[in-house]
Each structure stands twice: as C-alpha cells, then as structure tokens.
C-alpha cells in the first residue's frame, strides 16, 4: 500500500526561482538529450565526468522539496553517459515539465 504525497513543491518565491536557475545552469544547459515518455522524462549527459556528481547533488536537493517525483539515476561504466529519469503520474509529469524543465526567467 502506498501513501499519496501532495503535489506541491516545498520551495516558494525566491527560493524556487533560485533552485530553477541552479538546475538550468548546472544541468539543463549541458544535457545532451531530453526524451519524454508516458511516465516522465529522461535526461542524458554524454559522459560521467563531472555530471554524475552534479546530477546526484541536484537529486538530493530536489528530493527534499519535491518528494512526489521518482528519480532513477544510471551511471554507465568507463565514464559513459549519465541518465536521470524524472517520473510520476500525469500531474507530476506536468509539474516536471513546467517547474524543472522550463527555462528560468
């Protein structure tokens, strides 16, 4: 049995804007591809260095403010690609699209 977690980011105002800017600067500006699926989005960086560490830190931060997103991180061997899947129901997917993947103002 799973509990339903409310769909609301725990950050507001300037904190949310700052986090969006950090995600854009640290990750989205450097992502090799973003692929949409039925249950979310897959982001891929072409090599592990330095992305594995940066992506893991962003996931750690995002889990604190957006506990309703499921994160799946894959780090391929031999400095291969880093893949981050951001997953959830339709509402979560729309939140990811709007709040995490859209450009910061």
PDB file as gemmi writes it, atoms N, CA and C in Angstrom:
CRYST1    1.000    1.000    1.000  90.00  90.00  90.00 P 1                      
ATOM      1  N   UNK A   1       0.846  -1.179   0.000  1.00  0.00           N  
ATOM      2  CA  UNK A   1       0.000   0.000   0.000  1.00  0.00           C  
ATOM      3  C   UNK A   1       0.885   1.233   0.000  1.00  0.00           C  
ATOM      4  N   UNK A   2       0.635   2.164  -0.932  1.00  0.00           N  
ATOM      5  CA  UNK A   2       1.460   3.365  -0.995  1.00  0.00           C  
ATOM      6  C   UNK A   2       0.656   4.571  -0.551  1.00  0.00           C  
ATOM      7  N   UNK A   3       1.339   5.504   0.072  1.00  0.00           N  
ATOM      8  CA  UNK A   3       0.698   6.732   0.510  1.00  0.00           C  
ATOM      9  C   UNK A   3       0.741   7.745  -0.612  1.00  0.00           C  
ATOM     10  N   UNK A   4      -0.289   8.550  -0.710  1.00  0.00           N  
ATOM     11  CA  UNK A   4      -0.319   9.624  -1.688  1.00  0.00           C  
ATOM     12  C   UNK A   4       0.401  10.825  -1.095  1.00  0.00           C  
ATOM     13  N   UNK A   5       1.318  11.377  -1.859  1.00  0.00           N  
ATOM     14  CA  UNK A   5       2.054  12.550  -1.419  1.00  0.00           C  
ATOM     15  C   UNK A   5       1.525  13.733  -2.200  1.00  0.00           C  
ATOM     16  N   UNK A   6       1.183  14.833  -1.516  1.00  0.00           N  
ATOM     17  CA  UNK A   6       0.644  16.007  -2.173  1.00  0.00           C  
ATOM     18  C   UNK A   6       1.596  16.574  -3.208  1.00  0.00           C  
ATOM     19  N   UNK A   7       1.016  17.057  -4.296  1.00  0.00           N  
ATOM     20  CA  UNK A   7       1.800  17.608  -5.387  1.00  0.00           C  
ATOM     21  C   UNK A   7       1.998  19.093  -5.152  1.00  0.00           C  
ATOM     22  N   UNK A   8       2.986  19.434  -4.358  1.00  0.00           N  
ATOM     23  CA  UNK A   8       3.313  20.823  -4.083  1.00  0.00           C  
ATOM     24  C   UNK A   8       4.780  20.919  -3.707  1.00  0.00           C  
ATOM     25  N   UNK A   9       5.484  21.760  -4.431  1.00  0.00           N  
ATOM     26  CA  UNK A   9       6.894  21.988  -4.130  1.00  0.00           C  
ATOM     27  C   UNK A   9       6.986  22.686  -2.782  1.00  0.00           C  
ATOM     28  N   UNK A  10       7.948  22.314  -2.003  1.00  0.00           N  
ATOM     29  CA  UNK A  10       8.115  22.911  -0.677  1.00  0.00           C  
ATOM     30  C   UNK A  10       8.855  24.233  -0.719  1.00  0.00           C  
ATOM     31  N   UNK A  11       9.346  24.610  -1.905  1.00  0.00           N  
ATOM     32  CA  UNK A  11      10.000  25.905  -2.066  1.00  0.00           C  
ATOM     33  C   UNK A  11       9.017  26.880  -2.694  1.00  0.00           C  
ATOM     34  N   UNK A  12       9.129  28.143  -2.319  1.00  0.00           N  
ATOM     35  CA  UNK A  12       8.277  29.174  -2.902  1.00  0.00           C  
ATOM     36  C   UNK A  12       9.104  30.416  -3.180  1.00  0.00           C  
ATOM     37  N   UNK A  13       8.561  31.298  -3.992  1.00  0.00           N  
ATOM     38  CA  UNK A  13       9.154  32.604  -4.251  1.00  0.00           C  
ATOM     39  C   UNK A  13      10.599  32.555  -4.672  1.00  0.00           C  
ATOM     40  N   UNK A  14      11.433  33.354  -4.011  1.00  0.00           N  
ATOM     41  CA  UNK A  14      12.840  33.455  -4.396  1.00  0.00           C  
ATOM     42  C   UNK A  14      13.605  32.132  -4.289  1.00  0.00           C  
ATOM     43  N   UNK A  15      13.245  31.306  -3.310  1.00  0.00           N  
ATOM     44  CA  UNK A  15      13.927  30.010  -3.172  1.00  0.00           C  
ATOM     45  C   UNK A  15      13.674  29.134  -4.393  1.00  0.00           C  
ATOM     46  N   UNK A  16      12.431  29.127  -4.877  1.00  0.00           N  
ATOM     47  CA  UNK A  16      12.083  28.340  -6.053  1.00  0.00           C  
ATOM     48  C   UNK A  16      12.789  28.886  -7.287  1.00  0.00           C  
ATOM     49  N   UNK A  17      12.788  30.183  -7.450  1.00  0.00           N  
ATOM     50  CA  UNK A  17      13.463  30.801  -8.599  1.00  0.00           C  
ATOM     51  C   UNK A  17      14.962  30.494  -8.575  1.00  0.00           C  
ATOM     52  N   UNK A  18      15.560  30.550  -7.392  1.00  0.00           N  
ATOM     53  CA  UNK A  18      16.991  30.248  -7.262  1.00  0.00           C  
ATOM     54  C   UNK A  18      17.276  28.792  -7.622  1.00  0.00           C  
ATOM     55  N   UNK A  19      16.432  27.878  -7.184  1.00  0.00           N  
ATOM     56  CA  UNK A  19      16.621  26.455  -7.485  1.00  0.00           C  
ATOM     57  C   UNK A  19      16.484  26.202  -8.982  1.00  0.00           C  
ATOM     58  N   UNK A  20      15.474  26.835  -9.628  1.00  0.00           N  
ATOM     59  CA  UNK A  20      15.296  26.676 -11.069  1.00  0.00           C  
ATOM     60  C   UNK A  20      16.517  27.188 -11.821  1.00  0.00           C  
ATOM     61  N   UNK A  21      17.067  28.309 -11.388  1.00  0.00           N  
ATOM     62  CA  UNK A  21      18.258  28.862 -12.036  1.00  0.00           C  
ATOM     63  C   UNK A  21      19.449  27.924 -11.860  1.00  0.00           C  
ATOM     64  N   UNK A  22      19.581  27.327 -10.678  1.00  0.00           N  
ATOM     65  CA  UNK A  22      20.662  26.377 -10.416  1.00  0.00           C  
ATOM     66  C   UNK A  22      20.528  25.154 -11.316  1.00  0.00           C  
ATOM     67  N   UNK A  23      19.334  24.612 -11.414  1.00  0.00           N  
ATOM     68  CA  UNK A  23      19.113  23.439 -12.257  1.00  0.00           C  
ATOM     69  C   UNK A  23      19.429  23.773 -13.710  1.00  0.00           C  
ATOM     70  N   UNK A  24      18.981  24.926 -14.162  1.00  0.00           N  
ATOM     71  CA  UNK A  24      19.241  25.320 -15.545  1.00  0.00           C  
ATOM     72  C   UNK A  24      20.736  25.477 -15.788  1.00  0.00           C  
ATOM     73  N   UNK A  25      21.426  26.182 -14.901  1.00  0.00           N  
ATOM     74  CA  UNK A  25      22.852  26.448 -15.088  1.00  0.00           C  
ATOM     75  C   UNK A  25      23.687  25.189 -14.927  1.00  0.00           C  
ATOM     76  N   UNK A  26      23.365  24.373 -13.955  1.00  0.00           N  
ATOM     77  CA  UNK A  26      24.182  23.203 -13.651  1.00  0.00           C  
ATOM     78  C   UNK A  26      23.895  22.015 -14.546  1.00  0.00           C  
ATOM     79  N   UNK A  27      22.665  21.858 -14.979  1.00  0.00           N  
ATOM     80  CA  UNK A  27      22.305  20.621 -15.661  1.00  0.00           C  
ATOM     81  C   UNK A  27      21.699  20.819 -17.041  1.00  0.00           C  
ATOM     82  N   UNK A  28      20.643  21.594 -17.133  1.00  0.00           N  
ATOM     83  CA  UNK A  28      19.893  21.659 -18.376  1.00  0.00           C  
ATOM     84  C   UNK A  28      20.676  22.294 -19.516  1.00  0.00           C  
ATOM     85  N   UNK A  29      21.539  23.248 -19.197  1.00  0.00           N  
ATOM     86  CA  UNK A  29      22.337  23.868 -20.252  1.00  0.00           C  
ATOM     87  C   UNK A  29      23.333  22.888 -20.860  1.00  0.00           C  
ATOM     88  N   UNK A  30      23.624  21.808 -20.161  1.00  0.00           N  
ATOM     89  CA  UNK A  30      24.637  20.857 -20.611  1.00  0.00           C  
ATOM     90  C   UNK A  30      24.083  19.490 -21.002  1.00  0.00           C  
ATOM     91  N   UNK A  31      22.776  19.301 -20.895  1.00  0.00           N  
ATOM     92  CA  UNK A  31      22.186  17.999 -21.176  1.00  0.00           C  
ATOM     93  C   UNK A  31      22.299  17.687 -22.671  1.00  0.00           C  
ATOM     94  N   UNK A  32      22.629  16.442 -22.990  1.00  0.00           N  
ATOM     95  CA  UNK A  32      22.753  16.029 -24.388  1.00  0.00           C  
ATOM     96  C   UNK A  32      21.395  15.760 -25.007  1.00  0.00           C  
ATOM     97  N   UNK A  33      20.455  15.218 -24.208  1.00  0.00           N  
ATOM     98  CA  UNK A  33      19.114  14.945 -24.731  1.00  0.00           C  
ATOM     99  C   UNK A  33      18.099  14.875 -23.608  1.00  0.00           C  
ATOM    100  N   UNK A  34      16.861  15.211 -23.969  1.00  0.00           N  
ATOM    101  CA  UNK A  34      15.710  15.060 -23.084  1.00  0.00           C  
ATOM    102  C   UNK A  34      14.654  14.319 -23.891  1.00  0.00           C  
ATOM    103  N   UNK A  35      14.219  13.186 -23.365  1.00  0.00           N  
ATOM    104  CA  UNK A  35      13.220  12.376 -24.056  1.00  0.00           C  
ATOM    105  C   UNK A  35      12.007  12.239 -23.155  1.00  0.00           C  
ATOM    106  N   UNK A  36      10.838  12.555 -23.702  1.00  0.00           N  
ATOM    107  CA  UNK A  36       9.593  12.426 -22.955  1.00  0.00           C  
ATOM    108  C   UNK A  36       9.029  11.021 -23.134  1.00  0.00           C  
ATOM    109  N   UNK A  37       8.499  10.471 -22.048  1.00  0.00           N  
ATOM    110  CA  UNK A  37       7.840   9.168 -22.094  1.00  0.00           C  
ATOM    111  C   UNK A  37       6.469   9.302 -21.438  1.00  0.00           C  
ATOM    112  N   UNK A  38       5.723   8.229 -21.402  1.00  0.00           N  
ATOM    113  CA  UNK A  38       4.385   8.267 -20.795  1.00  0.00           C  
ATOM    114  C   UNK A  38       4.417   8.654 -19.324  1.00  0.00           C  
ATOM    115  N   UNK A  39       5.473   8.252 -18.622  1.00  0.00           N  
ATOM    116  CA  UNK A  39       5.524   8.481 -17.177  1.00  0.00           C  
ATOM    117  C   UNK A  39       6.551   9.514 -16.737  1.00  0.00           C  
ATOM    118  N   UNK A  40       7.124  10.276 -17.671  1.00  0.00           N  
ATOM    119  CA  UNK A  40       8.070  11.303 -17.265  1.00  0.00           C  
ATOM    120  C   UNK A  40       9.049  11.693 -18.351  1.00  0.00           C  
ATOM    121  N   UNK A  41      10.273  11.978 -17.914  1.00  0.00           N  
ATOM    122  CA  UNK A  41      11.311  12.471 -18.810  1.00  0.00           C  
ATOM    123  C   UNK A  41      12.629  11.780 -18.497  1.00  0.00           C  
ATOM    124  N   UNK A  42      13.420  11.559 -19.538  1.00  0.00           N  
ATOM    125  CA  UNK A  42      14.759  11.011 -19.386  1.00  0.00           C  
ATOM    126  C   UNK A  42      15.753  12.048 -19.882  1.00  0.00           C  
ATOM    127  N   UNK A  43      16.665  12.434 -19.007  1.00  0.00           N  
ATOM    128  CA  UNK A  43      17.720  13.382 -19.349  1.00  0.00           C  
ATOM    129  C   UNK A  43      19.021  12.608 -19.447  1.00  0.00           C  
ATOM    130  N   UNK A  44      19.844  12.953 -20.433  1.00  0.00           N  
ATOM    131  CA  UNK A  44      21.087  12.204 -20.645  1.00  0.00           C  
ATOM    132  C   UNK A  44      22.234  13.167 -20.885  1.00  0.00           C  
ATOM    133  N   UNK A  45      23.329  12.915 -20.174  1.00  0.00           N  
ATOM    134  CA  UNK A  45      24.577  13.642 -20.362  1.00  0.00           C  
ATOM    135  C   UNK A  45      25.568  12.672 -20.983  1.00  0.00           C  
ATOM    136  N   UNK A  46      26.426  13.161 -21.872  1.00  0.00           N  
ATOM    137  CA  UNK A  46      27.245  12.264 -22.691  1.00  0.00           C  
ATOM    138  C   UNK A  46      28.357  11.545 -21.941  1.00  0.00           C  
ATOM    139  N   UNK A  47      28.799  12.075 -20.820  1.00  0.00           N  
ATOM    140  CA  UNK A  47      29.832  11.371 -20.059  1.00  0.00           C  
ATOM    141  C   UNK A  47      29.581  11.541 -18.570  1.00  0.00           C  
ATOM    142  N   UNK A  48      30.246  10.708 -17.787  1.00  0.00           N  
ATOM    143  CA  UNK A  48      30.043  10.737 -16.347  1.00  0.00           C  
ATOM    144  C   UNK A  48      30.719  11.890 -15.646  1.00  0.00           C  
ATOM    145  N   UNK A  49      31.824  12.331 -16.181  1.00  0.00           N  
ATOM    146  CA  UNK A  49      32.606  13.370 -15.514  1.00  0.00           C  
ATOM    147  C   UNK A  49      32.316  14.712 -16.140  1.00  0.00           C  
ATOM    148  N   UNK A  50      31.855  15.683 -15.422  1.00  0.00           N  
ATOM    149  CA  UNK A  50      31.580  15.785 -13.984  1.00  0.00           C  
ATOM    150  C   UNK A  50      30.111  15.579 -13.636  1.00  0.00           C  
ATOM    151  N   UNK A  51      29.317  15.082 -14.579  1.00  0.00           N  
ATOM    152  CA  UNK A  51      27.871  15.095 -14.424  1.00  0.00           C  
ATOM    153  C   UNK A  51      27.351  14.158 -13.357  1.00  0.00           C  
ATOM    154  N   UNK A  52      27.967  13.035 -13.152  1.00  0.00           N  
ATOM    155  CA  UNK A  52      27.450  12.086 -12.159  1.00  0.00           C  
ATOM    156  C   UNK A  52      27.316  12.751 -10.789  1.00  0.00           C  
ATOM    157  N   UNK A  53      28.346  13.441 -10.377  1.00  0.00           N  
ATOM    158  CA  UNK A  53      28.331  14.088  -9.069  1.00  0.00           C  
ATOM    159  C   UNK A  53      27.322  15.235  -9.015  1.00  0.00           C  
ATOM    160  N   UNK A  54      27.273  16.037 -10.059  1.00  0.00           N  
ATOM    161  CA  UNK A  54      26.346  17.171 -10.090  1.00  0.00           C  
ATOM    162  C   UNK A  54      24.893  16.710 -10.109  1.00  0.00           C  
ATOM    163  N   UNK A  55      24.597  15.713 -10.929  1.00  0.00           N  
ATOM    164  CA  UNK A  55      23.229  15.198 -11.009  1.00  0.00           C  
ATOM    165  C   UNK A  55      22.810  14.613  -9.665  1.00  0.00           C  
ATOM    166  N   UNK A  56      23.677  13.872  -9.035  1.00  0.00           N  
ATOM    167  CA  UNK A  56      23.365  13.291  -7.737  1.00  0.00           C  
ATOM    168  C   UNK A  56      23.069  14.378  -6.705  1.00  0.00           C  
ATOM    169  N   UNK A  57      23.801  15.463  -6.725  1.00  0.00           N  
ATOM    170  CA  UNK A  57      23.561  16.566  -5.789  1.00  0.00           C  
ATOM    171  C   UNK A  57      22.210  17.223  -6.057  1.00  0.00           C  
ATOM    172  N   UNK A  58      21.872  17.436  -7.314  1.00  0.00           N  
ATOM    173  CA  UNK A  58      20.568  18.022  -7.643  1.00  0.00           C  
ATOM    174  C   UNK A  58      19.439  17.089  -7.204  1.00  0.00           C  
ATOM    175  N   UNK A  59      19.606  15.796  -7.413  1.00  0.00           N  
ATOM    176  CA  UNK A  59      18.585  14.831  -6.970  1.00  0.00           C  
ATOM    177  C   UNK A  59      18.429  14.909  -5.458  1.00  0.00           C  
ATOM    178  N   UNK A  60      19.527  14.979  -4.751  1.00  0.00           N  
ATOM    179  CA  UNK A  60      19.471  15.082  -3.285  1.00  0.00           C  
ATOM    180  C   UNK A  60      18.671  16.312  -2.860  1.00  0.00           C  
ATOM    181  N   UNK A  61      18.921  17.441  -3.507  1.00  0.00           N  
ATOM    182  CA  UNK A  61      18.199  18.671  -3.176  1.00  0.00           C  
ATOM    183  C   UNK A  61      16.726  18.595  -3.572  1.00  0.00           C  
ATOM    184  N   UNK A  62      16.459  18.071  -4.759  1.00  0.00           N  
ATOM    185  CA  UNK A  62      15.085  18.004  -5.248  1.00  0.00           C  
ATOM    186  C   UNK A  62      14.219  17.049  -4.423  1.00  0.00           C  
ATOM    187  N   UNK A  63      14.798  15.999  -3.910  1.00  0.00           N  
ATOM    188  CA  UNK A  63      14.026  15.057  -3.075  1.00  0.00           C  
ATOM    189  C   UNK A  63      13.496  15.744  -1.826  1.00  0.00           C  
ATOM    190  N   UNK A  64      14.204  16.762  -1.347  1.00  0.00           N  
ATOM    191  CA  UNK A  64      13.764  17.481  -0.150  1.00  0.00           C  
ATOM    192  C   UNK A  64      12.563  18.369  -0.425  1.00  0.00           C  
ATOM    193  N   UNK A  65      12.521  18.990  -1.605  1.00  0.00           N  
ATOM    194  CA  UNK A  65      11.425  19.928  -1.868  1.00  0.00           C  
ATOM    195  C   UNK A  65      10.309  19.326  -2.712  1.00  0.00           C  
ATOM    196  N   UNK A  66      10.594  18.264  -3.455  1.00  0.00           N  
ATOM    197  CA  UNK A  66       9.584  17.654  -4.330  1.00  0.00           C  
ATOM    198  C   UNK A  66       9.559  16.140  -4.111  1.00  0.00           C  
ATOM    199  N   UNK A  67       9.038  15.690  -2.964  1.00  0.00           N  
ATOM    200  CA  UNK A  67       9.082  14.270  -2.622  1.00  0.00           C  
ATOM    201  C   UNK A  67       8.175  13.390  -3.479  1.00  0.00           C  
ATOM    202  N   UNK A  68       7.376  13.979  -4.345  1.00  0.00           N  
ATOM    203  CA  UNK A  68       6.444  13.234  -5.190  1.00  0.00           C  
ATOM    204  C   UNK A  68       7.074  12.785  -6.507  1.00  0.00           C  
ATOM    205  N   UNK A  69       8.300  13.215  -6.799  1.00  0.00           N  
ATOM    206  CA  UNK A  69       8.981  12.806  -8.029  1.00  0.00           C  
ATOM    207  C   UNK A  69       9.801  11.550  -7.753  1.00  0.00           C  
ATOM    208  N   UNK A  70       9.721  10.584  -8.660  1.00  0.00           N  
ATOM    209  CA  UNK A  70      10.584   9.400  -8.571  1.00  0.00           C  
ATOM    210  C   UNK A  70      11.799   9.664  -9.451  1.00  0.00           C  
ATOM    211  N   UNK A  71      12.973   9.450  -8.884  1.00  0.00           N  
ATOM    212  CA  UNK A  71      14.230   9.666  -9.582  1.00  0.00           C  
ATOM    213  C   UNK A  71      14.904   8.327  -9.838  1.00  0.00           C  
ATOM    214  N   UNK A  72      15.372   8.130 -11.047  1.00  0.00           N  
ATOM    215  CA  UNK A  72      16.164   6.949 -11.385  1.00  0.00           C  
ATOM    216  C   UNK A  72      17.440   7.443 -12.049  1.00  0.00           C  
ATOM    217  N   UNK A  73      18.570   7.153 -11.452  1.00  0.00           N  
ATOM    218  CA  UNK A  73      19.856   7.612 -11.938  1.00  0.00           C  
ATOM    219  C   UNK A  73      20.680   6.415 -12.393  1.00  0.00           C  
ATOM    220  N   UNK A  74      21.194   6.497 -13.612  1.00  0.00           N  
ATOM    221  CA  UNK A  74      22.060   5.454 -14.145  1.00  0.00           C  
ATOM    222  C   UNK A  74      23.384   6.095 -14.539  1.00  0.00           C  
ATOM    223  N   UNK A  75      24.463   5.504 -14.040  1.00  0.00           N  
ATOM    224  CA  UNK A  75      25.805   5.972 -14.376  1.00  0.00           C  
ATOM    225  C   UNK A  75      26.523   4.803 -15.034  1.00  0.00           C  
ATOM    226  N   UNK A  76      26.775   4.944 -16.320  1.00  0.00           N  
ATOM    227  CA  UNK A  76      27.392   3.865 -17.084  1.00  0.00           C  
ATOM    228  C   UNK A  76      28.882   3.755 -16.770  1.00  0.00           C  
ATOM    229  N   UNK A  77      29.457   2.562 -16.909  1.00  0.00           N  
ATOM    230  CA  UNK A  77      30.883   2.379 -16.630  1.00  0.00           C  
ATOM    231  C   UNK A  77      31.770   3.082 -17.657  1.00  0.00           C  
ATOM    232  N   UNK A  78      33.049   3.183 -17.320  1.00  0.00           N  
ATOM    233  CA  UNK A  78      34.077   3.742 -18.209  1.00  0.00           C  
ATOM    234  C   UNK A  78      33.751   5.161 -18.657  1.00  0.00           C  
ATOM    235  N   UNK A  79      33.317   5.979 -17.715  1.00  0.00           N  
ATOM    236  CA  UNK A  79      32.974   7.380 -17.982  1.00  0.00           C  
ATOM    237  C   UNK A  79      31.904   7.513 -19.055  1.00  0.00           C  
ATOM    238  N   UNK A  80      31.006   6.537 -19.087  1.00  0.00           N  
ATOM    239  CA  UNK A  80      29.907   6.563 -20.050  1.00  0.00           C  
ATOM    240  C   UNK A  80      28.851   7.566 -19.646  1.00  0.00           C  
ATOM    241  N   UNK A  81      27.750   7.571 -20.373  1.00  0.00           N  
ATOM    242  CA  UNK A  81      26.703   8.557 -20.121  1.00  0.00           C  
ATOM    243  C   UNK A  81      26.055   8.431 -18.748  1.00  0.00           C  
ATOM    244  N   UNK A  82      25.506   9.545 -18.307  1.00  0.00           N  
ATOM    245  CA  UNK A  82      24.718   9.629 -17.089  1.00  0.00           C  
ATOM    246  C   UNK A  82      23.281   9.868 -17.527  1.00  0.00           C  
ATOM    247  N   UNK A  83      22.356   9.078 -17.006  1.00  0.00           N  
ATOM    248  CA  UNK A  83      20.949   9.202 -17.357  1.00  0.00           C  
ATOM    249  C   UNK A  83      20.139   9.405 -16.090  1.00  0.00           C  
ATOM    250  N   UNK A  84      19.283  10.416 -16.115  1.00  0.00           N  
ATOM    251  CA  UNK A  84      18.388  10.696 -14.994  1.00  0.00           C  
ATOM    252  C   UNK A  84      16.965  10.639 -15.511  1.00  0.00           C  
ATOM    253  N   UNK A  85      16.166   9.777 -14.886  1.00  0.00           N  
ATOM    254  CA  UNK A  85      14.745   9.694 -15.215  1.00  0.00           C  
ATOM    255  C   UNK A  85      13.964  10.380 -14.099  1.00  0.00           C  
ATOM    256  N   UNK A  86      13.078  11.298 -14.490  1.00  0.00           N  
ATOM    257  CA  UNK A  86      12.181  12.002 -13.578  1.00  0.00           C  
ATOM    258  C   UNK A  86      10.792  11.467 -13.874  1.00  0.00           C  
ATOM    259  N   UNK A  87      10.181  10.796 -12.903  1.00  0.00           N  
ATOM    260  CA  UNK A  87       8.970  10.023 -13.174  1.00  0.00           C  
ATOM    261  C   UNK A  87       7.835  10.329 -12.213  1.00  0.00           C  
ATOM    262  N   UNK A  88       6.615  10.082 -12.683  1.00  0.00           N  
ATOM    263  CA  UNK A  88       5.435  10.237 -11.849  1.00  0.00           C  
ATOM    264  C   UNK A  88       4.175  10.152 -12.690  1.00  0.00           C  
ATOM    265  N   UNK A  89       3.048  10.402 -12.054  1.00  0.00           N  
ATOM    266  CA  UNK A  89       1.767  10.381 -12.763  1.00  0.00           C  
ATOM    267  C   UNK A  89       1.662  11.616 -13.673  1.00  0.00           C  
ATOM    268  N   UNK A  90       0.511  11.796 -14.315  1.00  0.00           N  
ATOM    269  CA  UNK A  90       0.337  12.915 -15.251  1.00  0.00           C  
ATOM    270  C   UNK A  90       0.545  14.272 -14.592  1.00  0.00           C  
ATOM    271  N   UNK A  91       0.049  14.439 -13.373  1.00  0.00           N  
ATOM    272  CA  UNK A  91       0.238  15.706 -12.661  1.00  0.00           C  
ATOM    273  C   UNK A  91       1.704  15.956 -12.358  1.00  0.00           C  
ATOM    274  N   UNK A  92       2.404  14.927 -11.931  1.00  0.00           N  
ATOM    275  CA  UNK A  92       3.831  15.047 -11.639  1.00  0.00           C  
ATOM    276  C   UNK A  92       4.588  15.372 -12.925  1.00  0.00           C  
ATOM    277  N   UNK A  93       4.235  14.702 -13.986  1.00  0.00           N  
ATOM    278  CA  UNK A  93       4.887  14.943 -15.271  1.00  0.00           C  
ATOM    279  C   UNK A  93       4.705  16.399 -15.707  1.00  0.00           C  
ATOM    280  N   UNK A  94       3.519  16.927 -15.556  1.00  0.00           N  
ATOM    281  CA  UNK A  94       3.270  18.327 -15.914  1.00  0.00           C  
ATOM    282  C   UNK A  94       4.088  19.259 -15.019  1.00  0.00           C  
ATOM    283  N   UNK A  95       4.177  18.933 -13.736  1.00  0.00           N  
ATOM    284  CA  UNK A  95       4.992  19.733 -12.812  1.00  0.00           C  
ATOM    285  C   UNK A  95       6.458  19.719 -13.257  1.00  0.00           C  
ATOM    286  N   UNK A  96       6.978  18.561 -13.590  1.00  0.00           N  
ATOM    287  CA  UNK A  96       8.372  18.443 -14.040  1.00  0.00           C  
ATOM    288  C   UNK A  96       8.583  19.306 -15.277  1.00  0.00           C  
ATOM    289  N   UNK A  97       7.667  19.205 -16.236  1.00  0.00           N  
ATOM    290  CA  UNK A  97       7.779  19.978 -17.473  1.00  0.00           C  
ATOM    291  C   UNK A  97       7.811  21.480 -17.178  1.00  0.00           C  
ATOM    292  N   UNK A  98       6.883  21.919 -16.346  1.00  0.00           N  
ATOM    293  CA  UNK A  98       6.718  23.351 -16.083  1.00  0.00           C  
ATOM    294  C   UNK A  98       7.774  23.912 -15.134  1.00  0.00           C  
ATOM    295  N   UNK A  99       8.015  23.203 -14.047  1.00  0.00           N  
ATOM    296  CA  UNK A  99       8.851  23.764 -12.985  1.00  0.00           C  
ATOM    297  C   UNK A  99      10.333  23.383 -13.055  1.00  0.00           C  
ATOM    298  N   UNK A 100      10.633  22.253 -13.646  1.00  0.00           N  
ATOM    299  CA  UNK A 100      12.036  21.836 -13.679  1.00  0.00           C  
ATOM    300  C   UNK A 100      12.663  21.969 -15.061  1.00  0.00           C  
ATOM    301  N   UNK A 101      11.914  21.664 -16.097  1.00  0.00           N  
ATOM    302  CA  UNK A 101      12.493  21.637 -17.431  1.00  0.00           C  
ATOM    303  C   UNK A 101      12.287  22.920 -18.224  1.00  0.00           C  
ATOM    304  N   UNK A 102      11.392  23.782 -17.775  1.00  0.00           N  
ATOM    305  CA  UNK A 102      11.197  25.043 -18.489  1.00  0.00           C  
ATOM    306  C   UNK A 102      12.315  26.008 -18.110  1.00  0.00           C  
ATOM    307  N   UNK A 103      12.689  26.876 -19.029  1.00  0.00           N  
ATOM    308  CA  UNK A 103      13.775  27.828 -18.723  1.00  0.00           C  
ATOM    309  C   UNK A 103      13.426  28.732 -17.558  1.00  0.00           C  
ATOM    310  N   UNK A 104      14.431  29.057 -16.769  1.00  0.00           N  
ATOM    311  CA  UNK A 104      14.245  30.009 -15.666  1.00  0.00           C  
ATOM    312  C   UNK A 104      14.061  31.393 -16.256  1.00  0.00           C  
ATOM    313  N   UNK A 105      13.233  32.239 -15.629  1.00  0.00           N  
ATOM    314  CA  UNK A 105      13.012  33.591 -16.160  1.00  0.00           C  
ATOM    315  C   UNK A 105      14.254  34.449 -16.051  1.00  0.00           C  
TER     316      UNK A 105                                                      
END                                                                             
